Amino acid sequence: MSAGFVAAISGFASSFALVVAGLKAVGASDGQAASGLFALCLATAVVSITAALALRLPVAIAWSTPGAAVLLAAVDHGIRFSDAVGAFLVSAALMLLCGVWPALGRLITRIPRPLASAMLAGVLLPICLAPVQAVAQLPLFAAPVVVVWLVLFRLAPRWAVPAAMVVAVVGILVSAGTGWFDPARAVPHLEFVAPTLDPSVVVGVGLPLFIVTMAGQNVPGFTVLQAHGYEPPVRYAFVGQGLGSAAAALFGGHAINLGAITAAIMTGPESHPEHSRRWIATLTNGALYVPLGLVAGVATALVAAAPTVLITAVAGLAVLGALVTSVTSALEEPAHRIAAIATFLVVVSGVVVLGIGSAFWGLLVGGVVMLWLHPRRAAR
């Protein structure tokens, strides 16, 4: 139970600001962002609790942190939130399809790892630059955040980002005073968002959201389960994620998926000495997401009151490990480094062509370069 508690608190505190900022980047109002965060918490709770009770396996569910980074990268694209919700539903439908049609799931997981990792690295890099920018622009508020993160990253890595978020919250409260809090807006609520489909948003946001969720969360999540001696419930994972993500999308949430870092907390021996009892950690973790979701309105109001660069700085610290992992994975195979770098550069450029964002074009350009330089290996 303590492992589930640690995973829930650290998971929520580490990345809720990134989720809120990502939803607002694709057009959500403060109320819609709060609803989306609440919906993601409820979807995480339902799928986690169901898996724990039905399968007796420590299947860790979380919202898609790299997916939120994809949304934040689209901040300057002028996207309507209803179109973003339509893209969320397409991503959820693809996830569900992977569960009912296993061949599709196998195909998606065979997207060349250097390209998928390079795309994720390109999405994360601007966010990871934010701590540097924040220290330069707001040294009194940002420097303590970075120092606390650095100290705890050595002494207690799991708590480094949550502690940095606490320091940032203190700074926000000092600078904003009491005017940021509106009791009426803090009441937890779900706000239905009627989806619309814009092909360019589906291609530029929905497909990258699906791909980075698969490559950045689900594949590592399956790996964590296998490493601790569990047979991953692939069909349940995809079907549960697809249904949960679709339900959350209608109320503003972007996607849920398998946990990776939080999964490591709950599936290892520090969770419970007995292999067959560790599912209790994920049951506890899922149950705690209900009360955490109840503070979504307060969390969103706090993010709205903060300087954007400070919130992005905390988000950058939260995904720094993911950036290191994705860069390492992208450049691991010498034969595909040029294709990976090409993908990375296009994504980082932020170009928008035909209304479609750089994440899609980076993956496309990298694929073309890979096919041109190593056609046989790329075909395999």
SULNORLIN-V638522 format. One line per field, one symbol per residue. psi: psi as a letter, one per 30 degrees, with the letter a starting at -180 (. if undefined). A space follows every 50 residues. Layout:
psi = ???
//
This chain:
psi = eeeeeeeeeeeefegeeeeeeeeffggkleeeeeeeeeeeeeeeeeeeee eeeefhkijkklljeeeeeeeefgegfhkkeeeeeeeeeeeeeeeeefef ifeeeeeefgkkeeeeeeeeeeefeeeffeeeeeeeeieeeeeeeeeeee effeeiefgeeeeeeeeeeeeeeeefbfffkjeeffkklkjkjjkljjee eeefeeeeeeefeeefeeeeeeeeeefggkjkieeeeeeeeeeeeeeeef gfkeklakldeeeeefflffekekeffffeefeeeeeffeeeffgeeeee eeeeflkefeeeeeeeeegeeeeeeeeeeegejefgeeeeeeeeeeeefg kjkhgklfeeeeeeeeeeeeeeeieeeee.
//
